[in-house]
Amino acid sequence: MTKPGTRLADVHREARVLLAKAGLETADLDARLLVEWLTGCDQLEAIRNPARLIDQAIVAQLHTVLIRRIDGESVHRIIGKRAFFGIELGLSADTLEPRPDTEALVELAIPFLRQRIEEQGVADLIDLGTGTGAIALALLDQFSLLRAVGVDISAGALDTARDNAQINNMSDRFAGLHSDWFSEISGSFDLIVSNPPYIPSADIKGLQREVALHDPVKALDGGQDGLAPYRIIAGHSRQHLRQGGAVALEIGFGQRSDIEAIFSKEKFALGGVQRDIGGRERALLFTPM
């Protein structure tokens, strides 16, 4: 791609050109993030010292990761970490990449948990399908008197979540539990949260390459109509909720009415709705009737 001792400015330019020629809409941003990651030179350094020479070994590494990006792997999967609601999370092949839309679920849960902690002094939540631990850890970061259990069917995902809890100094308030939904859960909680799989099985192949090729299918596939996990959660949550507790869930586009009906059948009332950064209804909160 480039010659030994390539200037930093030229490394940036060639990365942008390569990604743009591949048709990536975010070529400029992706190139900047990958160059900064591998060279250790942030945007300010690129402005101050564009003639800085970059070692050929790093240039070769950059070429390799640019090809990975062109092949559909996301920038954050390549880097191995991503920021979510103000905390940094490590990623793995066993987990979804946390995305900004899921922050709507965190935002929906915060007022409820704030009130519970004010009333009780402490609160406990359980995060079903915790993956990286993103939702649970983001909420633990907001409340020092909150405790969380992250549940996942994937042992690898639980390892990632535990590592993220340790990185963010939350291991004393976070526990990972290997369970197929509620199968191994005992006890009760103030809040049940989940970003469950909600993509209909037949639609998965049509997702963006970054998702279809690199996210774990188990974390995406919501069954024939995309609603199977919501039926499980609605059918089993009541026995694991404390008095006055609630269930908060991420949903897919256009799923609100169907999910409301599922929870209404199990005697839950809709108590809150949160829209994502694109203005779509993204998270729902339910309380027992």
Buried (B, 14 or more C-beta within 10 A) or exposed (E): BBEEEBBBBBBBBBBBEBBBEEEBEBBBEBBBBBBBBBBEBEEEBBEEEBEBEBEEEBBEBBBEBBEBBBEBBBBBBBBEBBEBBEBEBBBBEBBBBBBEBBBBBBBBBBEBBBEBBEEEEEBBBBBBBBBBBBBBBBBBBBBEBBBBBBBBBBEEBBBBBBBBBEBBEBBEBBBBBEBEBBEEBEEBBBBBBBBBBBBBBEBBEEEEEBBBEBBBEBBBBBBEBBBBBBBBBBBBBBEBBBEEBBBBBBBBEEBBEBBBEBBBEBEBEBBBBBBBEEEBBBBBBBBBE
